[in-house]
Amino acid sequence: MDFGAGLTNQIARLARAGYFTSSVSNLNSLRALAHVTDTSASLEWRVRSYLAANCSQCHQPGGHVGGGWNANITASAGIVNGSLNSNGGDPQNRVVVPGDLVHSMMLTRISTRGAGQMPPLATSVLDTNAIALLRAWITNDLPSFETSSQWQQRLFGATNAPNAAPDFDADGDLAPNLTEFVAGTNPLDANDVWRVSISGGAGQAVLQIAQPANRAFEVQETASIGVPSVWKFLDVPANRPSYPAIARQVNISQSVTNGLQKFYRVKLSEP
């Protein structure tokens, strides 16, 4: 945000202005919502950001709309094929149906102004950018959407198959099934694996990370991998969480000192 003195982190600015009762740290670990027109971000992350900004006031646990789906950016649920408080007389209607614009009631409601419109207050003009974004997500992304259970069923025949367990390494490539699912690699092909590499020199450690599309990564560091280990977020701008539209290569550098032992690990996450 630019408050008149150049770009600055909005949370840092609010902290300096005295809005928080405790200090704010690890600012680079905080996720930022993506604008609906920001094509560098994935369709899903832009949709989730829009819903968090416009719908989470009511659509969340404890919100005034009972049950249904959760629009919170940190724990959304019940959106894809989610049930409705009222299906409008058509049992095929859901919150969002992959590949089906007609029966996706979220799209119907945000495309309406008047009775039944969403959001219900403070808007009388259709948000055409948001409508186009949701239509693209439903038609382009969601037809290939798989839950982890569906992924296990497709590749292993059953969710409870011994080699389908999240921590099992089915192809012996040192990557457990859960990592393969999140990274989008094939758990039955030892040559298809997500890796992180590291190089050093000139007082720098450089991690090379292959970031899959629509996946965020988080680099953590520790001085010891004994038990217990204390892992800390690597608080540098390049480690800010993001969900890109396409896969990309990211390099993260950190100054290092001779004789100082340092270990790193990288975590992948879905939106």
Secondary structure, 3 states (H helix, E strand, C coil): CECCCCECCHHHHHHHCCCCCCCCCCHHHCCCCCCCCCCCECHHHHHHHHHHHHCCCCCCCCCCCCCCCECCCCCCECCECCCCCCCCCCCCCECEECCECCCEHHHHHHCCCCCCCCCCCCCCCCCHHHHHHHHHHHHHHHHHCCCHHHHHHHHHCCCCCHHHCCCCCCCCCCCCHHHHHHHCCCCCCCCCCCCEEEEEECCEEEEEEEECCCCEEEEEEECCCCCCCCCEECCCHHHCCCCECCCEEEEEEEECCCCCCCEEEEEEECC
